[in-house]
Every structure is written in C-alpha cells, then in structure tokens.
Amino acid sequence: MMSIFRLLSFLLRLSKEVPFSRLRMAFIAAAGIISGLASTAMIALITQILTQQGSRTRLLIGLFITLCLVLPVFRFISQMVLIDLTQKGLLAFRLRLARNILAAPMGHMETDGPHRLLARLTNDIGVIVEAMSTIPILVMHVTVVVSCLIYLGWLSWVVLLEIAGFIVLGVVTY
C-alpha cells in the first residue's frame, strides 16, 4: 500500500510540467468514481426491478435507462481526458529528458552509452506515462469494489463478513 502512495506522489511531481494536469487527474478520478457508483447502482436497480412489482417499476426502468446513458458517457469522457493528458505528459516528459541529456556533461553520456540514452527516451518515459494513465482506472475499479461491498453489507452483513474473510485469505495467500 505504501508503494502506491509513493507512486502517486512521484507521478504528481512529474505532472507539474503538464498544464492543469492535477485538475485533469482529479476530473478523471471523479468521472471514474461516478462511473463506478453508477455500475453498482445499476446492479442494485436490476435487483430492485426483478423483485418488485407494481407502479414503481416504470420509475425504476426510467432510472435504469438513465444509468445506461450515464455509465458510458462518464467512461467516455474519462477516457478522452485521460488520452489527452497522457499524450501531453508524454511530450512534456520527453522534452524534459532531452533537455537534461543535452545539459549533461559529455563524460556522463559516454559512460552511459547511446543504448541507455535511447532506452530512457523510448521505454522509460512510456512506462511512467502508462503508470500515470492507470491511476484513474484503478480509482474506478476500487470504487466499484467498495460500493458493491457496501451494497452487499446492506443486503446481508453475514455474507459481507464471509466475503471479507475470503478477501483477506486471498490477499494473505497471494
């Protein structure tokens, strides 16, 4: 868990070069949270529609259709902003690295060799930007898991405790 926080702080330090990157990441995370909550709400709504009969069914079906629209819209918006942020981050990081390579003393570049410099320009930056792009997706999936566990606890706290036991067992054995 500590390594995730170190990764987040490292990525936030790197993202200073991209304009409005922190605001964009917060927006992407918020859209991911909304999408995750909408997924859980859809599960709860389907259960409610299947178990209930009467006049409220039309209202629930209308809410279901609304969720069917909200879910892909927020995922699409989140992905579009994420792609834009990733591309701008990739450009900024490569420019920064190229400036640092050009400013480095010749002795350092000769000891590192051209193969290491090329690897830094091509592979390392891509890995950093890829890690930056997985954070909002991680937020969305954590939101889905936590909200589903809350819904499960609302339905049956005994089943929630059993599932929590299996989760702990799975984490420990992994």
VENCORGI-V27676 format. One line per field, one symbol per residue. psi: psi as a letter, one per 20 degrees, with the letter a starting at -180 (. if undefined). A space follows every 10 residues. Layout:
psi: ???
This chain:
psi: hhhghggghg hhghjhippk hhgghhgggg hhgggghhgh hgghgggggh iqqahihggh hghghghhgg ghghgggghg hgggggghgg gghhgggggh ghiqqhhghh hgqhhhghhg hggghhgghh hhiighhggg hhgggghhhg gghhgohghg hgghghgggg ggh.
